[in-house]
Amino acid sequence: MSDTRPPRADAVRNRKKIIAAAREQITLHGPDAGMDEIAATAGVAVGTLYRHFPNKTDLVAAIIAEYVARVAEDAEAACERVNSGARALEEITGFLARVIESTASNHAAKAAARALGADLGDTSAEDRSGAALARIIQAGQADGDIHPDVTVSDLYLLFSSIPTDRSPAARARWLALVLPGLTTHPRPTDN
């Protein structure tokens, strides 16, 4: 018989603290961040960390899963705003700007995930994100603001080329340069 009770509040808090500490330590030290240091930063015993995450690969996968879930929630919220009358182009622009910054802050964790071979397994958050983005793109195309050939795959291609290791100003410039590839509007000139 399996236990279907929700996790205790302290267990949920500890898990969140561990994930935040791991993100911080991996940002500072890369995939070589130690589990002992992560536990100390989280303010939990090493045994508590290992009860939640038996190995570093599972811990890094949890960091990435949390990031992907936040992106999906953001995409769905943007889609809801479009459904409520917001301009799709404004929502896609805002979404891209937020993903750029979120990706930059999770860059080290994503590199660690690749280095450790972390597998997310569950793609439901990515599927939700893709569905919401498809609806936003379709609305923007119907408005005449987004090129008719732009797809969700194009956005994912853009995500893979975000200059995550550059300054916020450089990332903002990158967005200003790529947006004309999505929109039917000419790029504004700098005055």
KANORZI-V26534 format. One line per field, one symbol per residue. psi: psi as a letter, one per 20 degrees, with the letter a starting at -180 (. if undefined). burial: b if it has 9 or more other C-alpha atoms within 8 Angstrom, else e. A space follows every 50 residues. Layout:
BEGIN
psi=???
burial=???
END
This chain:
BEGIN
psi=pqojqqqqhhgggggghggghggghhghiaijpqhghggghikrqhhggh hhohrhghghhhghggghghgghgghggghhghjiqphghghggggghhg hghhijghhhghgghikpphfpjhghgggggghghgggghhhijhpqijp rhhgghgghijpmhjrrhghhhggghhhhhihqiqqpqqp.
burial=eeeeeeeeeeebebbebbbbbbbebbbeebbebebebbbbebebebebbb eebbeebbbbbbbbbebbbebbbbbbebbebbeeebebbebbbebbbebb bbbbebbbbbbbbeeeebebeeeebbebbbebbbbbbebbbeeebbbeeb ebeeeeeebeebbbeeeeebbbebbbeebbebbbeeeeeee
END
